[in-house]
């Protein structure tokens, strides 16, 4: 049931939550938090880990000290961007 209000001699029906204590209010906030914060955070973390694992498993550049130094630099950059 939507609340109705009188405004300038007209009856206006609004759409929204009726009470802040209702289960739909809490469900909305939980769903919003999950979809706007938790899911993107998990997705970004998984993709960063996948990218770093591909970087460290690649054989491009061999196992030289310079190659390891470059990989460590990229890893530090990804970790600092992820924070």
PDB file of N, CA, C and O in Angstrom:
ATOM      1  N   UNK A   1       0.851  -1.176   0.000  1.00  0.00           N
ATOM      2  CA  UNK A   1       0.000   0.000   0.000  1.00  0.00           C
ATOM      3  C   UNK A   1       0.894   1.236   0.000  1.00  0.00           C
ATOM      4  O   UNK A   1       1.734   1.403   0.884  1.00  0.00           O
ATOM      5  N   UNK A   2       0.713   2.077  -0.971  1.00  0.00           N
ATOM      6  CA  UNK A   2       1.497   3.297  -1.093  1.00  0.00           C
ATOM      7  C   UNK A   2       0.844   4.427  -0.311  1.00  0.00           C
ATOM      8  O   UNK A   2      -0.381   4.551  -0.301  1.00  0.00           O
ATOM      9  N   UNK A   3       1.650   5.247   0.339  1.00  0.00           N
ATOM     10  CA  UNK A   3       1.069   6.383   1.061  1.00  0.00           C
ATOM     11  C   UNK A   3       0.537   7.438   0.093  1.00  0.00           C
ATOM     12  O   UNK A   3       1.091   7.653  -0.985  1.00  0.00           O
ATOM     13  N   UNK A   4      -0.546   8.086   0.506  1.00  0.00           N
ATOM     14  CA  UNK A   4      -1.159   9.141  -0.306  1.00  0.00           C
ATOM     15  C   UNK A   4      -1.098  10.443   0.468  1.00  0.00           C
ATOM     16  O   UNK A   4      -1.282  10.469   1.685  1.00  0.00           O
ATOM     17  N   UNK A   5      -0.835  11.525  -0.257  1.00  0.00           N
ATOM     18  CA  UNK A   5      -0.728  12.839   0.358  1.00  0.00           C
ATOM     19  C   UNK A   5      -1.580  13.830  -0.413  1.00  0.00           C
ATOM     20  O   UNK A   5      -1.807  13.677  -1.613  1.00  0.00           O
ATOM     21  N   UNK A   6      -2.043  14.838   0.288  1.00  0.00           N
ATOM     22  CA  UNK A   6      -2.781  15.933  -0.361  1.00  0.00           C
ATOM     23  C   UNK A   6      -1.797  17.058  -0.632  1.00  0.00           C
ATOM     24  O   UNK A   6      -1.059  17.483   0.256  1.00  0.00           O
ATOM     25  N   UNK A   7      -1.797  17.541  -1.882  1.00  0.00           N
ATOM     26  CA  UNK A   7      -0.939  18.654  -2.263  1.00  0.00           C
ATOM     27  C   UNK A   7      -1.706  19.536  -3.238  1.00  0.00           C
ATOM     28  O   UNK A   7      -2.081  19.088  -4.321  1.00  0.00           O
ATOM     29  N   UNK A   8      -1.933  20.758  -2.867  1.00  0.00           N
ATOM     30  CA  UNK A   8      -2.669  21.724  -3.680  1.00  0.00           C
ATOM     31  C   UNK A   8      -3.982  21.129  -4.185  1.00  0.00           C
ATOM     32  O   UNK A   8      -4.261  21.132  -5.384  1.00  0.00           O
ATOM     33  N   UNK A   9      -4.757  20.636  -3.278  1.00  0.00           N
ATOM     34  CA  UNK A   9      -6.084  20.059  -3.537  1.00  0.00           C
ATOM     35  C   UNK A   9      -6.049  18.843  -4.448  1.00  0.00           C
ATOM     36  O   UNK A   9      -7.072  18.475  -5.027  1.00  0.00           O
ATOM     37  N   UNK A  10      -4.889  18.215  -4.583  1.00  0.00           N
ATOM     38  CA  UNK A  10      -4.800  16.967  -5.351  1.00  0.00           C
ATOM     39  C   UNK A  10      -4.256  15.876  -4.444  1.00  0.00           C
ATOM     40  O   UNK A  10      -3.461  16.134  -3.540  1.00  0.00           O
ATOM     41  N   UNK A  11      -4.691  14.676  -4.698  1.00  0.00           N
ATOM     42  CA  UNK A  11      -4.184  13.539  -3.935  1.00  0.00           C
ATOM     43  C   UNK A  11      -3.038  12.893  -4.728  1.00  0.00           C
ATOM     44  O   UNK A  11      -3.221  12.485  -5.875  1.00  0.00           O
ATOM     45  N   UNK A  12      -1.873  12.808  -4.109  1.00  0.00           N
ATOM     46  CA  UNK A  12      -0.687  12.275  -4.771  1.00  0.00           C
ATOM     47  C   UNK A  12      -0.285  10.982  -4.090  1.00  0.00           C
ATOM     48  O   UNK A  12      -0.194  10.902  -2.865  1.00  0.00           O
ATOM     49  N   UNK A  13      -0.047   9.975  -4.912  1.00  0.00           N
ATOM     50  CA  UNK A  13       0.384   8.684  -4.394  1.00  0.00           C
ATOM     51  C   UNK A  13       1.891   8.538  -4.624  1.00  0.00           C
ATOM     52  O   UNK A  13       2.389   8.780  -5.723  1.00  0.00           O
ATOM     53  N   UNK A  14       2.591   8.145  -3.590  1.00  0.00           N
ATOM     54  CA  UNK A  14       4.041   8.001  -3.700  1.00  0.00           C
ATOM     55  C   UNK A  14       4.437   6.537  -3.645  1.00  0.00           C
ATOM     56  O   UNK A  14       3.681   5.677  -3.194  1.00  0.00           O
ATOM     57  N   UNK A  15       5.630   6.289  -4.111  1.00  0.00           N
ATOM     58  CA  UNK A  15       6.175   4.940  -4.094  1.00  0.00           C
ATOM     59  C   UNK A  15       7.412   4.966  -3.204  1.00  0.00           C
ATOM     60  O   UNK A  15       8.297   5.798  -3.402  1.00  0.00           O
ATOM     61  N   UNK A  16       7.480   4.086  -2.247  1.00  0.00           N
ATOM     62  CA  UNK A  16       8.644   4.055  -1.370  1.00  0.00           C
ATOM     63  C   UNK A  16       8.422   3.114  -0.208  1.00  0.00           C
ATOM     64  O   UNK A  16       7.415   2.410  -0.133  1.00  0.00           O
ATOM     65  N   UNK A  17       9.373   3.117   0.688  1.00  0.00           N
ATOM     66  CA  UNK A  17       9.267   2.285   1.883  1.00  0.00           C
ATOM     67  C   UNK A  17       8.347   2.967   2.876  1.00  0.00           C
ATOM     68  O   UNK A  17       8.414   4.180   3.079  1.00  0.00           O
ATOM     69  N   UNK A  18       7.494   2.176   3.488  1.00  0.00           N
ATOM     70  CA  UNK A  18       6.554   2.752   4.438  1.00  0.00           C
ATOM     71  C   UNK A  18       7.211   3.015   5.791  1.00  0.00           C
ATOM     72  O   UNK A  18       7.038   4.085   6.375  1.00  0.00           O
ATOM     73  N   UNK A  19       7.958   2.043   6.279  1.00  0.00           N
ATOM     74  CA  UNK A  19       8.569   2.165   7.593  1.00  0.00           C
ATOM     75  C   UNK A  19      10.024   1.756   7.519  1.00  0.00           C
ATOM     76  O   UNK A  19      10.392   0.855   6.765  1.00  0.00           O
ATOM     77  N   UNK A  20      10.841   2.420   8.301  1.00  0.00           N
ATOM     78  CA  UNK A  20      12.252   2.085   8.309  1.00  0.00           C
ATOM     79  C   UNK A  20      12.518   0.752   8.998  1.00  0.00           C
ATOM     80  O   UNK A  20      13.564   0.144   8.772  1.00  0.00           O
ATOM     81  N   UNK A  21      11.609   0.292   9.821  1.00  0.00           N
ATOM     82  CA  UNK A  21      11.792  -0.966  10.546  1.00  0.00           C
ATOM     83  C   UNK A  21      11.267  -2.177   9.789  1.00  0.00           C
ATOM     84  O   UNK A  21      11.362  -3.300  10.284  1.00  0.00           O
ATOM     85  N   UNK A  22      10.724  -1.972   8.616  1.00  0.00           N
ATOM     86  CA  UNK A  22      10.149  -3.098   7.877  1.00  0.00           C
ATOM     87  C   UNK A  22      11.250  -3.989   7.302  1.00  0.00           C
ATOM     88  O   UNK A  22      12.356  -3.512   7.047  1.00  0.00           O
ATOM     89  N   UNK A  23      10.962  -5.271   7.097  1.00  0.00           N
ATOM     90  CA  UNK A  23      11.974  -6.175   6.529  1.00  0.00           C
ATOM     91  C   UNK A  23      12.434  -5.756   5.137  1.00  0.00           C
ATOM     92  O   UNK A  23      13.588  -5.990   4.779  1.00  0.00           O
ATOM     93  N   UNK A  24      11.569  -5.150   4.357  1.00  0.00           N
ATOM     94  CA  UNK A  24      11.965  -4.735   3.008  1.00  0.00           C
ATOM     95  C   UNK A  24      12.998  -3.612   3.062  1.00  0.00           C
ATOM     96  O   UNK A  24      13.850  -3.519   2.178  1.00  0.00           O
ATOM     97  N   UNK A  25      12.938  -2.765   4.077  1.00  0.00           N
ATOM     98  CA  UNK A  25      13.916  -1.684   4.242  1.00  0.00           C
ATOM     99  C   UNK A  25      15.296  -2.278   4.501  1.00  0.00           C
ATOM    100  O   UNK A  25      16.274  -1.874   3.871  1.00  0.00           O
ATOM    101  N   UNK A  26      15.382  -3.221   5.409  1.00  0.00           N
ATOM    102  CA  UNK A  26      16.658  -3.869   5.732  1.00  0.00           C
ATOM    103  C   UNK A  26      17.167  -4.674   4.535  1.00  0.00           C
ATOM    104  O   UNK A  26      18.361  -4.647   4.236  1.00  0.00           O
ATOM    105  N   UNK A  27      16.285  -5.378   3.858  1.00  0.00           N
ATOM    106  CA  UNK A  27      16.680  -6.179   2.697  1.00  0.00           C
ATOM    107  C   UNK A  27      17.230  -5.285   1.587  1.00  0.00           C
ATOM    108  O   UNK A  27      18.194  -5.649   0.914  1.00  0.00           O
ATOM    109  N   UNK A  28      16.619  -4.119   1.398  1.00  0.00           N
ATOM    110  CA  UNK A  28      17.108  -3.178   0.395  1.00  0.00           C
ATOM    111  C   UNK A  28      18.528  -2.736   0.724  1.00  0.00           C
ATOM    112  O   UNK A  28      19.388  -2.720  -0.156  1.00  0.00           O
ATOM    113  N   UNK A  29      18.782  -2.381   1.972  1.00  0.00           N
ATOM    114  CA  UNK A  29      20.111  -1.899   2.351  1.00  0.00           C
ATOM    115  C   UNK A  29      21.161  -3.004   2.276  1.00  0.00           C
ATOM    116  O   UNK A  29      22.300  -2.749   1.884  1.00  0.00           O
ATOM    117  N   UNK A  30      20.797  -4.207   2.639  1.00  0.00           N
ATOM    118  CA  UNK A  30      21.736  -5.339   2.532  1.00  0.00           C
ATOM    119  C   UNK A  30      22.052  -5.615   1.067  1.00  0.00           C
ATOM    120  O   UNK A  30      23.216  -5.788   0.706  1.00  0.00           O
ATOM    121  N   UNK A  31      21.030  -5.657   0.227  1.00  0.00           N
ATOM    122  CA  UNK A  31      21.237  -5.915  -1.197  1.00  0.00           C
ATOM    123  C   UNK A  31      22.053  -4.793  -1.841  1.00  0.00           C
ATOM    124  O   UNK A  31      22.922  -5.056  -2.673  1.00  0.00           O
ATOM    125  N   UNK A  32      21.780  -3.560  -1.462  1.00  0.00           N
ATOM    126  CA  UNK A  32      22.525  -2.428  -2.005  1.00  0.00           C
ATOM    127  C   UNK A  32      23.995  -2.504  -1.601  1.00  0.00           C
ATOM    128  O   UNK A  32      24.874  -2.285  -2.435  1.00  0.00           O
ATOM    129  N   UNK A  33      24.275  -2.810  -0.337  1.00  0.00           N
ATOM    130  CA  UNK A  33      25.649  -2.926   0.143  1.00  0.00           C
ATOM    131  C   UNK A  33      26.383  -4.045  -0.579  1.00  0.00           C
ATOM    132  O   UNK A  33      27.531  -3.873  -0.987  1.00  0.00           O
ATOM    133  N   UNK A  34      25.732  -5.185  -0.738  1.00  0.00           N
ATOM    134  CA  UNK A  34      26.367  -6.314  -1.421  1.00  0.00           C
ATOM    135  C   UNK A  34      26.646  -5.998  -2.887  1.00  0.00           C
ATOM    136  O   UNK A  34      27.729  -6.288  -3.395  1.00  0.00           O
ATOM    137  N   UNK A  35      25.674  -5.409  -3.556  1.00  0.00           N
ATOM    138  CA  UNK A  35      25.839  -5.175  -4.991  1.00  0.00           C
ATOM    139  C   UNK A  35      26.740  -3.992  -5.314  1.00  0.00           C
ATOM    140  O   UNK A  35      27.339  -3.953  -6.388  1.00  0.00           O
ATOM    141  N   UNK A  36      26.846  -3.038  -4.417  1.00  0.00           N
ATOM    142  CA  UNK A  36      27.652  -1.865  -4.727  1.00  0.00           C
ATOM    143  C   UNK A  36      29.024  -1.861  -4.078  1.00  0.00           C
ATOM    144  O   UNK A  36      29.874  -1.055  -4.455  1.00  0.00           O
ATOM    145  N   UNK A  37      29.268  -2.750  -3.099  1.00  0.00           N
ATOM    146  CA  UNK A  37      30.569  -2.758  -2.434  1.00  0.00           C
ATOM    147  C   UNK A  37      31.220  -4.142  -2.418  1.00  0.00           C
ATOM    148  O   UNK A  37      32.347  -4.302  -2.886  1.00  0.00           O
ATOM    149  N   UNK A  38      30.524  -5.128  -1.887  1.00  0.00           N
ATOM    150  CA  UNK A  38      31.131  -6.447  -1.673  1.00  0.00           C
ATOM    151  C   UNK A  38      31.422  -7.152  -2.988  1.00  0.00           C
ATOM    152  O   UNK A  38      32.539  -7.630  -3.187  1.00  0.00           O
ATOM    153  N   UNK A  39      30.466  -7.231  -3.878  1.00  0.00           N
ATOM    154  CA  UNK A  39      30.668  -7.935  -5.150  1.00  0.00           C
ATOM    155  C   UNK A  39      31.770  -7.269  -5.992  1.00  0.00           C
ATOM    156  O   UNK A  39      32.640  -7.984  -6.490  1.00  0.00           O
ATOM    157  N   UNK A  40      31.780  -5.947  -6.175  1.00  0.00           N
ATOM    158  CA  UNK A  40      32.888  -5.345  -6.921  1.00  0.00           C
ATOM    159  C   UNK A  40      34.245  -5.551  -6.249  1.00  0.00           C
ATOM    160  O   UNK A  40      35.244  -5.761  -6.937  1.00  0.00           O
ATOM    161  N   UNK A  41      34.298  -5.493  -4.910  1.00  0.00           N
ATOM    162  CA  UNK A  41      35.551  -5.706  -4.195  1.00  0.00           C
ATOM    163  C   UNK A  41      36.090  -7.117  -4.427  1.00  0.00           C
ATOM    164  O   UNK A  41      37.284  -7.299  -4.668  1.00  0.00           O
ATOM    165  N   UNK A  42      35.217  -8.097  -4.355  1.00  0.00           N
ATOM    166  CA  UNK A  42      35.630  -9.484  -4.598  1.00  0.00           C
ATOM    167  C   UNK A  42      36.076  -9.655  -6.045  1.00  0.00           C
ATOM    168  O   UNK A  42      37.094 -10.295  -6.308  1.00  0.00           O
ATOM    169  N   UNK A  43      35.326  -9.093  -6.979  1.00  0.00           N
ATOM    170  CA  UNK A  43      35.668  -9.208  -8.393  1.00  0.00           C
ATOM    171  C   UNK A  43      37.027  -8.571  -8.693  1.00  0.00           C
ATOM    172  O   UNK A  43      37.846  -9.165  -9.394  1.00  0.00           O
ATOM    173  N   UNK A  44      37.269  -7.384  -8.177  1.00  0.00           N
ATOM    174  CA  UNK A  44      38.551  -6.718  -8.400  1.00  0.00           C
ATOM    175  C   UNK A  44      39.686  -7.523  -7.790  1.00  0.00           C
ATOM    176  O   UNK A  44      40.736  -7.685  -8.411  1.00  0.00           O
ATOM    177  N   UNK A  45      39.482  -8.030  -6.574  1.00  0.00           N
ATOM    178  CA  UNK A  45      40.527  -8.818  -5.911  1.00  0.00           C
ATOM    179  C   UNK A  45      40.860 -10.081  -6.688  1.00  0.00           C
ATOM    180  O   UNK A  45      42.032 -10.413  -6.861  1.00  0.00           O
ATOM    181  N   UNK A  46      39.843 -10.784  -7.154  1.00  0.00           N
ATOM    182  CA  UNK A  46      40.061 -12.018  -7.926  1.00  0.00           C
ATOM    183  C   UNK A  46      40.792 -11.706  -9.227  1.00  0.00           C
ATOM    184  O   UNK A  46      41.715 -12.428  -9.604  1.00  0.00           O
ATOM    185  N   UNK A  47      40.396 -10.651  -9.911  1.00  0.00           N
ATOM    186  CA  UNK A  47      41.046 -10.305 -11.176  1.00  0.00           C
ATOM    187  C   UNK A  47      42.490  -9.861 -10.973  1.00  0.00           C
ATOM    188  O   UNK A  47      43.355 -10.184 -11.787  1.00  0.00           O
ATOM    189  N   UNK A  48      42.765  -9.118  -9.889  1.00  0.00           N
ATOM    190  CA  UNK A  48      44.155  -8.752  -9.580  1.00  0.00           C
ATOM    191  C   UNK A  48      44.997  -9.998  -9.295  1.00  0.00           C
ATOM    192  O   UNK A  48      46.120 -10.115  -9.784  1.00  0.00           O
ATOM    193  N   UNK A  49      44.457 -10.922  -8.511  1.00  0.00           N
ATOM    194  CA  UNK A  49      45.201 -12.144  -8.198  1.00  0.00           C
ATOM    195  C   UNK A  49      45.452 -12.964  -9.463  1.00  0.00           C
ATOM    196  O   UNK A  49      46.535 -13.522  -9.643  1.00  0.00           O
ATOM    197  N   UNK A  50      44.458 -13.033 -10.328  1.00  0.00           N
ATOM    198  CA  UNK A  50      44.617 -13.771 -11.590  1.00  0.00           C
ATOM    199  C   UNK A  50      45.697 -13.108 -12.454  1.00  0.00           C
ATOM    200  O   UNK A  50      46.524 -13.794 -13.056  1.00  0.00           O
ATOM    201  N   UNK A  51      45.685 -11.782 -12.510  1.00  0.00           N
ATOM    202  CA  UNK A  51      46.672 -11.063 -13.303  1.00  0.00           C
ATOM    203  C   UNK A  51      48.089 -11.297 -12.747  1.00  0.00           C
ATOM    204  O   UNK A  51      49.023 -11.536 -13.512  1.00  0.00           O
ATOM    205  N   UNK A  52      48.242 -11.228 -11.439  1.00  0.00           N
ATOM    206  CA  UNK A  52      49.562 -11.444 -10.843  1.00  0.00           C
ATOM    207  C   UNK A  52      50.034 -12.887 -11.003  1.00  0.00           C
ATOM    208  O   UNK A  52      51.221 -13.132 -11.218  1.00  0.00           O
ATOM    209  N   UNK A  53      49.120 -13.831 -10.901  1.00  0.00           N
ATOM    210  CA  UNK A  53      49.532 -15.226 -11.085  1.00  0.00           C
ATOM    211  C   UNK A  53      49.975 -15.475 -12.524  1.00  0.00           C
ATOM    212  O   UNK A  53      50.926 -16.220 -12.759  1.00  0.00           O
ATOM    213  N   UNK A  54      49.299 -14.865 -13.474  1.00  0.00           N
ATOM    214  CA  UNK A  54      49.721 -14.989 -14.884  1.00  0.00           C
ATOM    215  C   UNK A  54      51.080 -14.329 -15.098  1.00  0.00           C
ATOM    216  O   UNK A  54      51.911 -14.846 -15.844  1.00  0.00           O
ATOM    217  N   UNK A  55      51.306 -13.203 -14.454  1.00  0.00           N
ATOM    218  CA  UNK A  55      52.580 -12.506 -14.574  1.00  0.00           C
ATOM    219  C   UNK A  55      53.719 -13.372 -14.037  1.00  0.00           C
ATOM    220  O   UNK A  55      54.759 -13.492 -14.684  1.00  0.00           O
ATOM    221  N   UNK A  56      53.534 -13.972 -12.869  1.00  0.00           N
ATOM    222  CA  UNK A  56      54.611 -14.732 -12.244  1.00  0.00           C
ATOM    223  C   UNK A  56      54.814 -16.106 -12.884  1.00  0.00           C
ATOM    224  O   UNK A  56      55.894 -16.686 -12.775  1.00  0.00           O
ATOM    225  N   UNK A  57      53.772 -16.635 -13.556  1.00  0.00           N
ATOM    226  CA  UNK A  57      53.929 -17.920 -14.246  1.00  0.00           C
ATOM    227  C   UNK A  57      54.500 -17.766 -15.648  1.00  0.00           C
ATOM    228  O   UNK A  57      54.976 -18.741 -16.231  1.00  0.00           O
ATOM    229  N   UNK A  58      54.458 -16.565 -16.194  1.00  0.00           N
ATOM    230  CA  UNK A  58      54.929 -16.376 -17.565  1.00  0.00           C
ATOM    231  C   UNK A  58      56.438 -16.591 -17.629  1.00  0.00           C
ATOM    232  O   UNK A  58      57.163 -16.311 -16.675  1.00  0.00           O
ATOM    233  N   UNK A  59      56.889 -17.092 -18.769  1.00  0.00           N
ATOM    234  CA  UNK A  59      58.321 -17.353 -18.930  1.00  0.00           C
ATOM    235  C   UNK A  59      58.997 -16.279 -19.775  1.00  0.00           C
ATOM    236  O   UNK A  59      60.158 -16.427 -20.156  1.00  0.00           O
ATOM    237  N   UNK A  60      58.277 -15.203 -20.067  1.00  0.00           N
ATOM    238  CA  UNK A  60      58.850 -14.121 -20.861  1.00  0.00           C
ATOM    239  C   UNK A  60      59.950 -13.453 -20.046  1.00  0.00           C
ATOM    240  O   UNK A  60      59.717 -13.053 -18.905  1.00  0.00           O
ATOM    241  N   UNK A  61      61.110 -13.333 -20.599  1.00  0.00           N
ATOM    242  CA  UNK A  61      62.223 -12.705 -19.904  1.00  0.00           C
ATOM    243  C   UNK A  61      63.048 -13.676 -19.090  1.00  0.00           C
ATOM    244  O   UNK A  61      64.068 -13.306 -18.509  1.00  0.00           O
ATOM    245  N   UNK A  62      62.605 -14.916 -19.050  1.00  0.00           N
ATOM    246  CA  UNK A  62      63.367 -15.918 -18.317  1.00  0.00           C
ATOM    247  C   UNK A  62      63.341 -15.691 -16.825  1.00  0.00           C
ATOM    248  O   UNK A  62      62.417 -15.079 -16.291  1.00  0.00           O
ATOM    249  N   UNK A  63      64.365 -16.192 -16.159  1.00  0.00           N
ATOM    250  CA  UNK A  63      64.440 -16.071 -14.713  1.00  0.00           C
ATOM    251  C   UNK A  63      65.589 -15.151 -14.289  1.00  0.00           C
ATOM    252  O   UNK A  63      66.195 -15.342 -13.234  1.00  0.00           O
ATOM    253  N   UNK A  64      65.866 -14.187 -15.096  1.00  0.00           N
ATOM    254  CA  UNK A  64      66.973 -13.268 -14.801  1.00  0.00           C
ATOM    255  C   UNK A  64      66.608 -12.372 -13.617  1.00  0.00           C
ATOM    256  O   UNK A  64      65.439 -12.224 -13.262  1.00  0.00           O
ATOM    257  N   UNK A  65      67.620 -11.792 -13.031  1.00  0.00           N
ATOM    258  CA  UNK A  65      67.416 -10.895 -11.892  1.00  0.00           C
ATOM    259  C   UNK A  65      66.622  -9.664 -12.312  1.00  0.00           C
ATOM    260  O   UNK A  65      65.802  -9.155 -11.547  1.00  0.00           O
ATOM    261  N   UNK A  66      66.868  -9.191 -13.526  1.00  0.00           N
ATOM    262  CA  UNK A  66      66.145  -8.015 -14.010  1.00  0.00           C
ATOM    263  C   UNK A  66      64.662  -8.335 -14.227  1.00  0.00           C
ATOM    264  O   UNK A  66      63.792  -7.507 -13.954  1.00  0.00           O
ATOM    265  N   UNK A  67      64.390  -9.536 -14.717  1.00  0.00           N
ATOM    266  CA  UNK A  67      63.003  -9.953 -14.910  1.00  0.00           C
ATOM    267  C   UNK A  67      62.280 -10.031 -13.572  1.00  0.00           C
ATOM    268  O   UNK A  67      61.151  -9.554 -13.450  1.00  0.00           O
ATOM    269  N   UNK A  68      62.917 -10.627 -12.568  1.00  0.00           N
ATOM    270  CA  UNK A  68      62.294 -10.726 -11.241  1.00  0.00           C
ATOM    271  C   UNK A  68      62.086  -9.339 -10.641  1.00  0.00           C
ATOM    272  O   UNK A  68      61.072  -9.092  -9.988  1.00  0.00           O
ATOM    273  N   UNK A  69      63.027  -8.444 -10.855  1.00  0.00           N
ATOM    274  CA  UNK A  69      62.916  -7.085 -10.340  1.00  0.00           C
ATOM    275  C   UNK A  69      61.713  -6.376 -10.977  1.00  0.00           C
ATOM    276  O   UNK A  69      60.965  -5.675 -10.296  1.00  0.00           O
ATOM    277  N   UNK A  70      61.540  -6.567 -12.280  1.00  0.00           N
ATOM    278  CA  UNK A  70      60.399  -5.969 -12.978  1.00  0.00           C
ATOM    279  C   UNK A  70      59.077  -6.536 -12.490  1.00  0.00           C
ATOM    280  O   UNK A  70      58.104  -5.802 -12.318  1.00  0.00           O
ATOM    281  N   UNK A  71      59.045  -7.850 -12.267  1.00  0.00           N
ATOM    282  CA  UNK A  71      57.817  -8.476 -11.776  1.00  0.00           C
ATOM    283  C   UNK A  71      57.485  -7.992 -10.369  1.00  0.00           C
ATOM    284  O   UNK A  71      56.319  -7.766 -10.043  1.00  0.00           O
ATOM    285  N   UNK A  72      58.511  -7.833  -9.539  1.00  0.00           N
ATOM    286  CA  UNK A  72      58.277  -7.326  -8.184  1.00  0.00           C
ATOM    287  C   UNK A  72      57.758  -5.892  -8.231  1.00  0.00           C
ATOM    288  O   UNK A  72      56.901  -5.513  -7.433  1.00  0.00           O
ATOM    289  N   UNK A  73      58.271  -5.105  -9.153  1.00  0.00           N
ATOM    290  CA  UNK A  73      57.825  -3.721  -9.300  1.00  0.00           C
ATOM    291  C   UNK A  73      56.347  -3.681  -9.714  1.00  0.00           C
ATOM    292  O   UNK A  73      55.565  -2.899  -9.175  1.00  0.00           O
ATOM    293  N   UNK A  74      55.983  -4.521 -10.663  1.00  0.00           N
ATOM    294  CA  UNK A  74      54.579  -4.574 -11.108  1.00  0.00           C
ATOM    295  C   UNK A  74      53.689  -5.054  -9.970  1.00  0.00           C
ATOM    296  O   UNK A  74      52.590  -4.533  -9.777  1.00  0.00           O
ATOM    297  N   UNK A  75      54.159  -6.047  -9.212  1.00  0.00           N
ATOM    298  CA  UNK A  75      53.377  -6.562  -8.087  1.00  0.00           C
ATOM    299  C   UNK A  75      53.151  -5.473  -7.047  1.00  0.00           C
ATOM    300  O   UNK A  75      52.041  -5.330  -6.533  1.00  0.00           O
ATOM    301  N   UNK A  76      54.185  -4.708  -6.733  1.00  0.00           N
ATOM    302  CA  UNK A  76      54.038  -3.596  -5.770  1.00  0.00           C
ATOM    303  C   UNK A  76      53.030  -2.573  -6.289  1.00  0.00           C
ATOM    304  O   UNK A  76      52.217  -2.054  -5.525  1.00  0.00           O
ATOM    305  N   UNK A  77      53.086  -2.288  -7.583  1.00  0.00           N
ATOM    306  CA  UNK A  77      52.168  -1.321  -8.174  1.00  0.00           C
ATOM    307  C   UNK A  77      50.733  -1.801  -8.065  1.00  0.00           C
ATOM    308  O   UNK A  77      49.846  -1.035  -7.690  1.00  0.00           O
ATOM    309  N   UNK A  78      50.501  -3.064  -8.391  1.00  0.00           N
ATOM    310  CA  UNK A  78      49.133  -3.617  -8.320  1.00  0.00           C
ATOM    311  C   UNK A  78      48.622  -3.604  -6.893  1.00  0.00           C
ATOM    312  O   UNK A  78      47.465  -3.260  -6.649  1.00  0.00           O
ATOM    313  N   UNK A  79      49.479  -3.977  -5.940  1.00  0.00           N
ATOM    314  CA  UNK A  79      49.058  -3.987  -4.541  1.00  0.00           C
ATOM    315  C   UNK A  79      48.767  -2.571  -4.056  1.00  0.00           C
ATOM    316  O   UNK A  79      47.804  -2.359  -3.319  1.00  0.00           O
ATOM    317  N   UNK A  80      49.579  -1.603  -4.456  1.00  0.00           N
ATOM    318  CA  UNK A  80      49.339  -0.232  -4.007  1.00  0.00           C
ATOM    319  C   UNK A  80      48.086   0.352  -4.646  1.00  0.00           C
ATOM    320  O   UNK A  80      47.385   1.138  -4.008  1.00  0.00           O
ATOM    321  N   UNK A  81      47.790  -0.008  -5.880  1.00  0.00           N
ATOM    322  CA  UNK A  81      46.565   0.457  -6.534  1.00  0.00           C
ATOM    323  C   UNK A  81      45.354  -0.199  -5.896  1.00  0.00           C
ATOM    324  O   UNK A  81      44.309   0.438  -5.757  1.00  0.00           O
ATOM    325  N   UNK A  82      45.477  -1.468  -5.504  1.00  0.00           N
ATOM    326  CA  UNK A  82      44.368  -2.188  -4.893  1.00  0.00           C
ATOM    327  C   UNK A  82      44.025  -1.693  -3.503  1.00  0.00           C
ATOM    328  O   UNK A  82      42.917  -1.925  -3.019  1.00  0.00           O
ATOM    329  N   UNK A  83      44.952  -1.020  -2.856  1.00  0.00           N
ATOM    330  CA  UNK A  83      44.667  -0.503  -1.504  1.00  0.00           C
ATOM    331  C   UNK A  83      43.880   0.728  -1.606  1.00  0.00           C
ATOM    332  O   UNK A  83      43.533   1.325  -0.587  1.00  0.00           O
TER     333      UNK A  83
END
